[in-house]
C-alpha cells in the first residue's frame, strides 16, 4: 500500500499533531494511517491479513459507540452511523482499507487509528457527508470516545486470538479424527515397537496411530484452557487502567455490549491497571501453541521414519505421493507434507521465544511490544491450523501399511523374547537373544530347539492378543 499518493492522483488534505498531509481521495483511512505507512514498511504484512483482528476492532468500536450513546455521551445519529460502519466491516467489507504494517512502533496506536479513521469515514458517507469531514464524526472524538489504544488494542488481540484458536481447534479435531480412523483400520496389524531406535516389543500399528490421536486430543484440551484465560479484557481502562476520560459505568457496560456483539464469554478484569500492562495470557497461549507444535513435529518425525525407504529404510507404512521428489533422481518421492509441518513447528517455537521476550520487555504501566506479540501469535495459530488441515487431508488419510513386511519383521525380531521372559526366565531369554542376534535365526526356532517351551505353548504365547496387551498368567499344565 502506498504511503504517498502518486503525482496527479486526487487527494484530500488532513491534519494531525505533526502537520498537514495529503491522503488519497478514495481512501477511507486518513493522515495517521498515511504516516504509519511511511514509518513502518517492515514486514509487508498489512493488518487486514488477519480477518479476525479487523472484525474484533470493529466489534469493539461498535460496542463503544452503543455504550457511549446509552450513557448520553454520544448522540444517537453519530452512534448509529458508527455502529452501521462497524457492522459493514464485521460482515467483511472494507478490510482492504486496514493497511498499516502488522509490525509497528507505538504499542498498536497505528492499528487503532487506522480503524478509527476508516470507521469515521464510512460513517460520514452513511450520513451523506464527505470523507475527511471530521467536524461531524471525528476519528478520535467520536469513534475513539472513552477509549485508548492501550485498552482497545489488547482487547482486540484477545478477541481475535479466541476466534483464531477456535479455528485451530476445528483443524486439530479433524486431524485427531483422521488418526483415529487409521487406528481402527490398522488395529489388526502387528509390528515391532522401538525404543531408542532399537527393537523393543510388539504392538499394533493401530496402537501406534491411536497414540497420535490421543496426543492431539490432549493438546486440544490445553488450547481450550488457554483460550479461557484470554477472555479477561481491560476495555474501559483507557490509558493505563485507571479509566481516565471514561464514564464510571463505561467499563462494565461496554464489556456487556461486546459480549452481546461477539457472543464470547468475555469479562472485565478486576484490576484494569494490572491487565493493561500484563501480557501473561498471551505467553500462556503461545506456550500451548509451542506444545502443539512440538507434538505435531514429533508425529511427523515418526511418519517420515516409518515410511523411510522404500527399499533401504523401515518401509512400514506408505505416505501418499504428493509430488516428484527430485530434479535429478527419477522416481524419488519425498515426505513433503510431514516436512512442511516440521518447518511450521520450528517457526512456532521461534515465535514463542519472540512473544516471551516481548512480554518480558514491557515497562511500567504498558507493554509497547504487543504488535510483535500479535504478529507472532497469529502466525503461529494460522500456520498450525493450515498445517493440521494439510497433514490430515494430504497425508494421514492416504497412509497405507506394508502388512507383509511388518509381519516378517515381527517374526524375525529378537524383541519377541521379552514376551517369553516370564516363562523361560531372564537368563534363558538373554541366551536366546544373544544367539538369535549372532546367527540370524528366529527366537521361536531357538526356544523350541532347546526345549524351553512346547510348540503349543509357544504358539499361544506369541498370539497377537498376548503380544500387545498385558498378559502374564501361568501356562496351563
C-alpha positions, 0 to 999 in steps of 0.5 A: 500500500502506498504511503504517498499518493502518486503525482496527479492522483486526487487527494484530500488534505488532513491534519494531525499533531505533526502537520498537514498531509495529503491522503488519497481521495478514495481512501477511507483511512486518513493522515495517521494511517498515511504516516504509519505507512511511511514509518513502518514498511517492515514486514509487508504484512498489512493488518487486514491479513488477519480477518479476525483482528479487523472484525474484533476492532470493529466489534469493539468500536461498535460496542463503544459507540452503543455504550457511549450513546446509552450513557448520553455521551454520544448522540444517537445519529453519530452512534448509529452511523458508527455502529452501521460502519462497524457492522459493514466491516464485521460482515467483511467489507472494507478490510482492504482499507486496514493497511498499516504494517502488522509490525509497528512502533507505538504499542498498536496506536497505528492499528487503532487509528487506522480503524478509527479513521476508516470507521469515521469515514464510512460513517460520514458517507452513511450520513451523506457527508464527505470523507475527511469531514471530521467536524461531524464524526471525528476519528478520535472524538467520536469513534475513539470516545472513552477509549485508548489504544492501550485498552482497545488494542489488547482487547482486540488481540484477545478477541481475535486470538479466541476466534483464531484458536477456535479455528485451530481447534476445528483443524486439530479435531479433524486431524485427531479424527483422521488418526483415529480412523487409521487406528481402527483400520490398522488395529489388526496389524502387528509390528515391532515397537522401538525404543531408542531406535532399537527393537523393543516389543510388539504392538499394533500399528493401530496402537501406534496411530491411536497414540497420535490421536490421543496426543492431539486430543490432549493438546486440544484440551490445553488450547481450550484452557488457554483460550479461557484465560484470554477472555479477561479484557481491560476495555474501559481502562483507557490509558493505563487502567485507571479509566481516565476520560471514561464514564464510571459505568463505561467499563462494565457496560461496554464489556456487556455490549461486546459480549452481546456483539461477539457472543464470547464469554468475555469479562472485565478484569478486576484490576484494569491497571494490572491487565493493561500492562500484563501480557501473561495470557498471551505467553500462556497461549503461545506456550500451548501453541509451542506444545502443539507444535512440538507434538505435531513435529514429533508425529511427523518425525515418526511418519517420515521414519516409518515410511523411510525407504522404500527399499533401504529404510523401515518401509512400514507404512506408505505416505501418499505421493504428493509430488516428484521428489527430485530434479535429478533422481527419477522416481524419488518421492519425498515426505513433503507434507510431514516436512512442511509441518516440521518447518511450521513447528520450528517457526512456532517455537521461534515465535514463542521465544519472540512473544516471551521476550516481548512480554518480558520487555514491557515497562511500567504501566504498558507493554509497547511490544504487543504488535510483535506479540500479535504478529507472532501469535497469529502466525503461529495459530494460522500456520498450525491450523493450515498445517493440521488441515494439510497433514490430515487431508494430504497425508494421514488419510492416504497412509497405507501399511506394508502388512507383509513386511511388518509381519516378517519383521515381527517374526524375525525380531529378537524383541519377541523374547521379552514376551517369553521372559516370564516363562523361560526366565531372564537368563534363558531369554538373554541366551536366546537373544544373544544367539538369535542376534549372532546367527540370524535365526528366529527366537521361536526356532531357538526356544523350541530347539532347546526345549524351553517351551512346547510348540503349543505353548509357544504358539499361544504365547506369541498370539497377537492378543498376548503380544500387545496387551498385558498378559502374564498368567501361568501356562496351563499344565 
